[in-house]
Each structure stands twice: as C-alpha cells, then as structure tokens.
C-alpha cells in the first residue's frame, strides 16, 4: 500500500441484490477470507458486514447487505430491508448483483431502489453458469435501457473470473483519500461476531429447509488464552421440534454443526478453538426487538 500516492483512493461500496445472487461470495473472494457467510439458501446474510480489501493504490470497503426481503414481514426482515436502504445512502459506489443473464421481478424491485445520484455498477455474477455466452451482449444492451449504469461487468465470484476488472471499474469512482483501515485488516467486525455468523452458516448449510429461517446464534461467552479461543454459543429457535432437528439423533446433527464451525473458525482466527453449542427455544425471537438487539441487529 503506497499511501504517499497522491491518487490513492478509499471508499465504501454497497453490494445489493435479491437473495442468493452471490453477494457474500463476492465479498469473501475479494477479501480473501470468510467475513460474510454463504449458503445456497436465501436470506443467509442478515447484518451489514464491512469487508476490507487494500491494494497498492486503493482501499475498498465493501458493505455486504442482506438480500432485499419481499416475502416476510417481521421485525427481523424489516430491519434487514432498512439495512439495505441505509447502505444505499452512505456509500460511494453501488454494486447491483444479478445472476448471469437472468432478470426477474425480484431483481426489478431492487432496481427500483437504486440511487440516481451515485455510480451504480451492474455485476452479472455466475458467469461460469451461463452456457450460451452469445446471450451476454444482447442482455447487456437490454439492461442499459432499464437504468443508466456506470459500467456492466460479467464475473464469476466463485472462481474469480473478471473480478480484477470489476475492482478497476470500482476504483474509478472512489474518492481520493487516505486509507481508513490498516493494510492487513479484512473486516471491521469482531471475532465474537464472526464466530456467531460461522455457526449460523452451518445451521443454514446442514439443517432442513425450515429451520434456518427460524434460527439465530448468540455467543454466551468468548474467552482467549494465548492462541486458544473458548467459545460458548446458543442456537435460538422458535419451536421444540426445531430444537430436536438441530440436535439430531443422539446429538449427531449438533456435533456435525459444531465440528464444521470449529474448523472454519480455526482457519479464520489462525489458532485452536474449543466450541460448545446449545440449542434454546425462544418463540417469536424474530419479532422481539429486545432479542434482536441482544443478537446485534440494528
């Protein structure tokens, strides 16, 4: 990082789009670590997460927002949508991510939120899944008729294809400014927060279709002794049958969730982790302002 460069740029980039288009995968690929959880299930991201990437001539501060929610109307989802709207009005550049050459009514609803006073870059993610690349140019042309995008960049967040070109486009619109974070920083979130998110990701990945949307994770205790971290966490669910599903036969499912989460934490934190998990029933937690505040939702 050359901070003496008079053209060094630093700025905030909001990543928005409907659920499950690869926003978190893009953030993690650029940052080079899992700072935002991913899953094939929609609604994985619930918090606004800052992922930080610093190059020789710029510092990119990514705001990985939740997917804009249209299906559910509880306090959690209203808060998630507020997070999206706040991000749109507190950044320098907006990335509007859609899936390949698909654009449907869910994307249209997000498009209608895009600010007219900020540069918006359209990101066509999952390029690796587009079988007929001849569709790209006509699709790009049709998207240009819907909105005045600053640029349109096809990428694959999963394998990194064209991500350097996307970063170059973003840099064009960042203000000239000194870096806000140290060169080695990759997120502004605490290890405690990241630990909870990693456990929640494993709930999404390893449980059935219904349970993840009724579950959240609360860190009860986080202690560090040298390189060892001792983490005690509760998974909150709405109903007793969901608790039974997460625990599994003789505790097998909870053990699987815990083992997978612990390994990810050790990779991210660079040290050994002792992880203990419980499952607690707290009916209606997603509509409880008090519990949501305890869980760290704005």
Helices and strands as residue ranges (DSSP letters): E 9-16, H 23-31, E 49-54, E 58-64, H 75-88, E 93-99, H 105-111, E 119-125, G 127-129, H 135-144, E 151-154, H 163-171, H 191-206, G 211-214, E 216-225, E 228-237, H 240-247, G 249-251, H 252-269, E 273-281, G 285-287, H 289-294
